[in-house]
Amino acid sequence: MSRTSLPSDLAGTVATTSPDGRWFGAGRSVATDAFTAGAEATAAAVAGRPEPGLILVFARDHVDMQPLLDGVRSRAGRNTKIAGCSTIEPMAASADPAGFSVSVVAFGGDEFGYEIEVARDVEGNERAAGGLAAAGLARLSHAHKVLVLLIDATLTDNVEIVRGAYGTAGAAVPLVGGLSSDDWQFNRTCQFAGDSSGVEIYKDAVVGVAIGSPQPIGLGVAHGWRRSGDPMVVTDSDGLKVYEFDNEPALDVFLARVGLDESVLTGSDSFRLAALEYPLGVATRSGEEIRVIQGVDLADRSVWCSAGIPQGGLAWMMEGDLDSLVAGSTESCQQAVRTLGGATPIGLLTFDCAVRRRELGPAGVRREFAEIERIFPGVPFGGFYSYGEIARYRGATGMHHLTMVSLALG
């Protein structure tokens, strides 16, 4: 595998090329002008190599997206496909990760294949939209395939979108991705898709990027949170709503467990932001997964969660610190690489939770990135911080929260 150094302002990052000519690169830009930022980040990801087949763009939600995407197109090839979404913060190796506005991940080489599908007007048609977003997989004949899903976070039932995609993709194709994010406004998110001739910006949409490869593709999922306190039995639940923990109103139990009072319920956003600090862990067949309480019903003192918790199941309050959250990031990447069967990855595509980002802080993020680079020296990585992470393979539920999902390309 060869490595190509990127421009001096991206010291410490590299681009990689496999023996069969496939390559992967990640770049970012600190430019304040949107067009310049898109052009610089793309140039850094491509690093002077042949025309990229696919470019993924992750831009801060406040950026003027159209000129930024025009900048990306200015450095893309004539046949390059482009997709991406807004984010509270991009991910790409950097000495100061909080200081850049866009990250770009580029794929190249004749042995890769790519197809992009966009499902529009998704609200109320989530499962069908997921199936449509996965339709590009059928046009790829590669030995190994993966579907990257980029979903509008303001949609009501993202679990159904993942189920619809899984129904089309089948059990052998991993699903990864995330919900587009903004600066905790929960209304400024967007997705985009197109090619070198033009890129459209969407809301109420799902973008599905199907990638085919002749070599294995690995998936990793970890979070770094740990159990705190005694378990609670879910004594009454239905779908996303939990009515009772331990035969008591779920909202009352939650508030008592975390030490919050009724004043936090005065505004929906204030409760939602407060509840993000106190995730639940749920025992599932595939391991322990994280649930986030996203709202309440004061009439029956119930709570509704980011994904269902079955009646009779066990749930725990979860806690984490800088060490455990960084360890979750590296464990996610290591899981993904282990599934390659000994092959050296040419790159890592990463989807990390915006809440984990808030808990880590700038110093924690620098440490997170440094640890990934230490364990996988010379392997470029890039992605974004999301409002929900997608990882489904061999029966996993699919939607995750407060988690790091990693995709390793062999």
N, C-alpha and C positions, 0 to 999 in steps of 0.2 A: 504494500500500500504506500502510495506517495503522499507527501504533505506539501502544501503550498502556503507560504506565509502571506498574511493579509497586510493591508496598508499599515503604516506605522501608528496611526491613531487607534488601531485595533490590536495593539501589541498584546501577545499572549494567546490569541486565537489563531486557529489554523483551518484549512480546508483539506478534505481528504479525497483520494481517488482510489477505487478498488482495481484489482488486476484486470477486470473485464471492462474497465473504462467508466463505470458508474461513479458519480461523485456527489458529494454533499458539502454544502458550505453554509455558514451562518454569519450574518453581519448586522450592524446597527449604526445609527447615526445620532449625533447630538445636535445637528443643525436645527435652528429655529424656523427656518423657511421650509415649508412643507415639501415643495418640489425637490429642493436640495436634499432633504432628509431621505426621501424615497430613493433618489438616485444614488446617494452615497451608500445607504444600507444595501442596496441591490448590488452595486459594484463590489462592495466588500464581500458579500456572499458568493458572488460569481468568481471573483478573484482572477479574472483574465482567462478563464477556461472556455471551452466551446459553449455554444448556446445552451442555456438551461431549458429543460423541458417543463419544469414546474417551479413556481415561486409562491411561497406562502408569506403573507405580510400580516404583521400584528402591530397595530398602531394605537397610541394613547387616544382615548375617546375625545379629547378636546382638539385634536389635530384636524386641520382642514383636509378632509380625506381625498377629495377629487384631485387637487394638485399633488398631493403625496403619491397617489396612485399613478398620476401622469409621470412623476419622477421615476417610479418603479418601471413603468413601461419604457421610458427612455433608455434604460440599461438592460432591458430584456431582449430576447431574440424574437425573430419574426414569428416563430411557432411556439412561443412560451405560453403556457397556461398559468393563470394567476388567481389566487383565492386568499381569503384571510378574514380578519374581523377586528373590531375595536377591543381595547383592553385597558384596564386600570394601569397596567404596566407590562411592557414586553419583557421577554427573557432572551438574553444572549450574553455570552461571556464578556465581562467588562469589569474594570477596576472600580467603576462607580455605576452600578446597575440602575440607580434611581435617576441618572442624569441623561438618559436617552429617550427619544420619543417613538422610535420604531425599530423593530427587529425584522429581519428578512431571512428566511431559510430557502435555499435553492437546491434543486435536484437536477442532475444532468447525466448524460450517457445514454446510448442507444438501447441498453438492456432494460432500462426502466420503462414503465408505461403509466399513463395518467388519463383519467377521465373525470370531468367535473359535472355534477348535476345540481340544480337549484330548485328547491320546493318553495313556492311563494304562497302567500295568504294562508299560513299554516294554522292559525288559531281556529280550533274546532275540528281540524282535520289532521291531527298530529300523527296518528299511526300511518295514514296514507302518505304523509309528507316524508316520514322516515323511510318508507319503502321506496319512494321516488328518489330520494337522495342517494340511496344505495344502488340505483339502477346501473350506474356506470361500471360496476364490477363485472357485469355480464359481458362487457366488451373487451375485457382483458383476459388473455390466455396464459398469463404467467404462472409459474409454479407456486408462487407465494403472493398473496394479496392482502391489503389492509384498507379499511375505510376510515378516513378522517372526517368527523362530523363537526361543523361549526354552527352553533345554534343560537338564535336570539334568546337571551336570558329572560326577556319579558313574557315569553310564551307560558301558558298555564301548566301544561302537562308534558314536560320534557321526557319523562319516563316512557310515555307512549311513543314518542319519536324514536327513541332508542329501540324499543320493541319492534316498531315497524321496520327499521333498518336491519335489525337482526333477522326478522322474518324473510327479508330479501337476500341478505348476505349469507345466511346459513351459519352453522356452528363452527365451520373450519376457518372462517375469515374473522380476524380480530377487528373490533371497533374501538377507535380512540377519538379523542377530541375534547372540546370544552364549550361552555356557554360564554358567549361574548360578554365582556364586562365594561363598566364605566367607573367613574369616581364615586361609587356608592350612591348614585342617583337612581339606579335601577330603571332608567328610561332612555338613556342615550346610546344604547348599544346598537351595533350594526354589523352586517356581514358584507363581503364583496366577492365577486367572481367575474372572470372574463379572460381576456388574453391580451396580446400586445396591441391589438387594434382598438381595444376599449374594455374598461372594467366598470360594471354596474355596482352601485351601493344599495343594499337591501335592508329592510326591517321586516319583522314578521316572516322570517325566512329560515330555511335550513340549507346550508351548503354542504354537499357531500363530495369529498375528493377521494377517488379510488386510485390506489397506487399499486402497481404490479412490479415484482422483482424476481430475478432468477435465484436469488439467495434468501435464506430465512429472514423473517421479521420477528423481533422479540417484543413482548409487552410486559411492563412492570407496573405494579400498583402498591403504594405504601403511603402511610400518613404520619407516623411518629407520635400519635396521641396514645395515651395509656389510661387504663381504668382508674376511676377515683370513686371511693365510697362503695356502699352495698348495691347489689343489683336490684332492679325494679322489675316486677312482672307486669307485662302489658295485659291488663285484665279486660279491657274493652277497646277495640279499634275497628276501623272500617276504612280501607283504602289508605289515603294519606293522613286521615284523622286518627288521633289517639284520644279516647275519651277518659280512660282511667289508667293510672299506674297504681298497683297494689290496692285496688278497689277504692281509690280516692280520685277526685277530679284531677286530670292530668296537669292542668295549668297550675293548680294549687301545689301539687307535688313538685313541679319544676321550679316554681318561684322559691319554695322553701329550700330545696336542695342547693340552689345557687346563691341564695341570699339576696334576691331582688324583691322589692315591694311593688304594690299596685301602681305606683306612680309611673313605672316604666311602660304601662299600658295606655298612657294618654295619647300616644301617637303610634300609628302602625310602623312607621320607619324607625322610631326610637326603640321599640321592642325588637324589631327585626335585627337591628344592629347590635343590640345588647345580647340577644340570644345567640348570635354568631360566636360569641366568646365561650359558649357553654355547649359544645356538641354532645350528642348521645352516641354511644357505641352499641351496636346491635349484633348479636350472634347470628351468622348465616351459614349456609352450607359451604360457602367458599371462604369463610374466615370471619373476621370481625370488620364490619363496615360502619361508616360514620353517617349519622343523620343530623340534619340541622332543623331546628324548629323555626318555621318561617312565618307563622301567624297563629292567631288565637280566635276562638269563638267564646265571647264573654257570656252568651246565653246559657251554654252548657259547660263552660269552663274546660273546653277541650283545646287541643293544640293540633296544628297540621304541620306535617314534616316534609322534608325534601324527597322522601321516598317512603313507601309503606313499611310499617312494623307489624308483623302478624300478631293476632291475639294469642296470648299464651307464651309469647316470646319474652326474652330477657333483654333489658337495656341497662346501660351504665352511663353515668356522667363520665366525661373524658377530660383529661388535662394534658398539657404539654409544655415544654420549655424549649429554649433555643437549641440545646443539645439534642433533644429527642426529635424536634422538627427537622433539623439538618440531617439527622440520621435517617429520617423517613425519606428525604429527598435522595440520598445516596443509595438507600436500599431499593427504591423504585428503579433507579438506573441499573443497579446491579442485577435485579431480577430480570429486567429486559435483556441485558447482555447475556445472562446465563442461559436464556432460552434459545440463543443462537447456536448452541451446541459447540462452543469453542471458537467460533469465528470472531475475528476482530471487527467491531462495529465501524462503519464509515461515518456514522453520525447518530445523534440522539435528538428526537423531537419530543419536547417536554410541555406538559400541561399541568400547571401548579395552581393551587387554590389562592384566591385573593385574600382570604382570611388568614391562611398560613403566612402570606406575604406581610400582612399587617402585624401578625404576632412576631415575626422574625425581625422586622425593622430593617433599615438600611444596612446596619452592621451584620445582622444575621443573614441577609441576602448575599452580601459579599462573601461571607463564610460558606454559605450554601454553594455558591458558584465555585469557590476555591476548592471545596471538597470534591465536587464533581470533576473538576479539572485535574485534581491530584490523583484520583482513582482511575480516571480515563485520560491520561495525558495525550494531547494531540488529537482528541476526538471532539469535533465541533458539536455544539448543541444550541438549540434555540426553540422558542415557543412563546407562551404567554400565561399570565395569571388570570384565572377564569372565575366565574360565579358557579361553577359546577363542572366536574370532570367526567369524562366518558371513558370507560374501559370495559369491554365485554368480550370474553373469550372462554369457550368451554363452559358455558352455563352461568357465568357471573351475572349479577343483576343489571349492570350496565352504568347506571348513574351513580356518581360518587360526589362527596363533598368534603372539603378540608383535607384533600388528598393530593398526592403527586402521581401523575400518570406519565410513563415514559415509553417511547417507541424507539427500539434500536434496529438499525438497518445493517444487515450483514453484508 
